[in-house]
Amino acid sequence: MNLLKAVFLNVRQVCLRQQAKLSKYARAAAVRLERKNSKGLLKNPAFYFGLAAVILFWMTYASSDSLANVNGLSDSRVVFFNSFFDRNNSLNGEDLFSSQSGAVGMESPDLKIIQNNTLAAVSVPSIVTGKVLGDVFGGSSQSKKEITEYIVQPGDTLQSIANNYEISVNTLLLANELTSSSVIKVGQTLVILPVDGLIHVVSSGDTISEIAKTYKTEQNDIIAFNSLANQGDIYIGDILLVPGGVMPKKAAPFVNQVPLADNYFIFPVQGKITQGIHYYNAIDIANKCGTPIFAAAAGVVQRVKFGWNFGGGNFITILHPNGVVTYYGHVQTSLVKPGDKVYVGQNIALVGGQPGAPGSGISTGCHLHFGVVGAKNPLSAYAIGANISYK
């Protein structure tokens, strides 16, 4: 019995010694493995990428009071964070216009599900030229390339107005369909062209060469002044400024007015009418920037143009089956592209015109400039201050 006990104790001691050795070897192996992994981690590019991302996120968060209310960094305009994060960006009562000191109302991206497992942001189709980028980031003086409107004041004459704007009286008469015997009245609105010349509305079959020949001017001057891509870059309903153009003795025919049923057009947007008929056969409807704009009737998109555009800002034109063209000016974003077929009521754009925002043109607040070429503007029947809606 004593012998058996002695053997048991001996075996137990051997096992404990072996266990101690194994534990020692295991700890040593763990230390070597940890050192090896640490060295491998420092050599892994993904480690540095993740570290940089964490630092960048921290710097971004630290530069703003909070991600929910960021509206600008110091006095600079925010580019990476937009009004989507602004909880106070709402329309109250009659406050239809955005403040000039507010942040740029950049639209939020659309979201699209890819392969049923990934959510991605999708940019709205747009064409941005180098010229537009230069205007957005570099800034430039547009004082001599804009069509403006002037309200006649007491004591004004056609000659004094022409002298003030450094254009000829004949240019002033042609732009406003007046004659040398016309009498202007105080409060009357006159269209002022930036240079001597005239306005031509493109009709079916027109070409740049024929227009230049008719008004005795140069083709290249028309192309350059209107920022056209080439001779073929004109569409029915385009309003071209012909610099240096002279009206022929046999005046060019005016655009025919197509009679329309009262229900041919729907309201292109909801809002308040803030300006009656003005250049070119247009009505202004104010609403919050980002409000949906709809095609007033079915047709084909002709132009989607971004930039200054004589002060009209970003715009879209649609040719309808009866030859009438509708113009949607000061848009923030286009949801269509040239050549698209649109149906009546289709969402084609968002309201823009916030002062100082890229592509807003000459604007005092968020609104749609809705023009009609070739027919009566249906919104001319509504008084200034009237609210139009689909309800």
NORVENUR-V45232 format. One record per backbone hydrogen bond with DSSP energy under -1.0 kcal/mol. NH is the residue of the N-H (numbers start at 1). CO is the residue of the C=O. If there is no record, write none. Layout:
NH|CO, NH|CO
//
This chain:
5|1, 6|2, 7|3, 8|4, 9|5, 10|6, 11|7, 12|8, 13|9, 14|10, 15|11, 16|12, 17|13, 18|14, 19|15, 20|16, 21|17, 22|18, 23|19, 24|20, 25|21, 26|22, 27|23, 28|24, 29|25, 30|26, 31|27, 32|28, 33|29, 34|30, 35|31, 36|32, 37|33, 38|34, 39|35, 40|36, 41|37, 42|38, 44|41, 47|44, 49|45, 50|46, 51|47, 52|48, 53|49, 54|50, 55|51, 56|52, 57|53, 58|54, 59|55, 60|56, 61|57, 62|58, 63|59, 64|61, 76|73, 85|82, 89|86, 90|88, 95|92, 96|94, 102|99, 106|104, 110|122, 112|120, 114|118, 117|114, 118|114, 120|112, 122|110, 133|129, 134|130, 135|131, 136|132, 137|133, 138|134, 139|134, 145|142, 147|310, 148|192, 150|190, 152|188, 156|153, 161|157, 162|158, 163|159, 164|160, 165|161, 167|162, 172|168, 173|169, 174|170, 175|171, 177|174, 178|173, 182|179, 187|152, 188|185, 190|150, 192|148, 198|242, 200|240, 202|238, 206|203, 211|207, 212|208, 213|209, 214|210, 215|211, 217|212, 222|218, 223|219, 224|220, 225|221, 226|222, 227|224, 228|223, 233|230, 234|232, 237|202, 238|235, 240|200, 242|198, 244|196, 245|242, 246|215, 251|249, 258|374, 264|261, 266|296, 271|388, 272|286, 273|386, 274|284, 275|284, 278|282, 282|278, 283|370, 284|275, 285|368, 286|272, 287|366, 290|351, 291|288, 293|349, 294|268, 295|346, 299|342, 300|319, 301|340, 302|317, 305|315, 312|309, 313|308, 314|359, 315|305, 316|328, 317|303, 318|326, 319|300, 320|324, 323|320, 325|373, 326|318, 327|371, 328|316, 329|369, 330|312, 330|314, 331|314, 332|350, 335|348, 339|301, 340|337, 342|299, 345|295, 346|343, 348|293, 349|293, 350|333, 351|291, 352|330, 357|354, 360|357, 362|311, 367|352, 368|285, 369|329, 370|283, 371|327, 372|281, 373|325, 380|377, 381|378, 382|379, 385|273, 386|383, 388|271
//
